[in-house]
Amino acid sequence: RRAIAFHPMSISAAGVFLAGLSGMPSFFTGQAWMTSQWWYLHLANVEVPLSTPLFFDIGVYLVVVGSISSIALALEERESD
C-alpha cells in the first residue's frame, strides 16, 4: 500500500472524469454528444492522430484498473485480518 502513489478509487474517478470530458468537444462544435472528433498533430515529421474515442477508452481503462486494484487491496486487507 505504501508503494502506491494514488489511491485506486482516485484513479477510477479520474477515468470517469476523462470519459465524460471526452464528449465535450462535440458539444462545442454543435454536434450530438459523444460524436467523435479528430485532431492531427505533426511531431517530428510524424502525423499523430488523436480522437475523442481514444480519450474515452483511456478513461474506461483507468476506471477498470482503479476498480480492480481497489478490490484486490480490499481482499488483501480482509485476508490479513
N, C-alpha and C positions, 0 to 999 in steps of 0.2 A: 504494500500500500504506500510505503514511503517513496518508492521509485516512480509512482505515477504522478506526472506533472499536473494533470487536470482530473477533476472528478468525472467519472463516466457519465453521470447524468448531465453535466455541463457540456460534454461532447455531444450528447443526444440533443440537448437544447439548441446548440449551435447548428446542428444538422437540420432541425425543424425550421429554424430561422432562415438558413440558407435556402432550403427547399421552397419556403414560402416567398422569400425575396426573389427567387428566380422568375416569378410571374410578373414582377413589377415592370420590366421593360416593355412588355406588350401593353400594359395599362397606359404607359406614357405615349405609345405610338398609336393609340386609339383602336387597337385590335382586341380580340377576345382574350380573356385571362388565360395565361399559360400558353399562348401562341408562341412558338419557338422563334427566337431572334438569333441572328448570326453576326459575328464580328470577325474580321480577319486582321490579325496583327502580322506585321512584317518585321521579323527579328533576324538579323544577320543573314539576309538573303533567303530566309525560310518563312513560308507563309504558315501561320499557326491559326487554325480556325477555333474560335470559342463560341459556345452557344449556351442558351438558357437550359436546354435539356442536360448539358454537361454539368452545370451548377446544381440542377435538381438532383441528378444522380449522385453527385458528391454529397449533397445533403442527406439523401436517403442512406448512403453508405455510412456517414457519421452517426446517424440515428441507430443503425443496426450495430455498429461497433460499440457505441456507448451503451446500448441496452444489453448486449451480450456480456460486455465487461462488467456492468453493474450486477447482472445475475450471477456471473462467476464469482465476483467478490462477495456477494451475499451468501452464496453456497459455501464458499471457503470459510467465511466467518461463522456460519451456522455449524459447520463440521468441527471447528476447533472448540466449540463450547462443551 
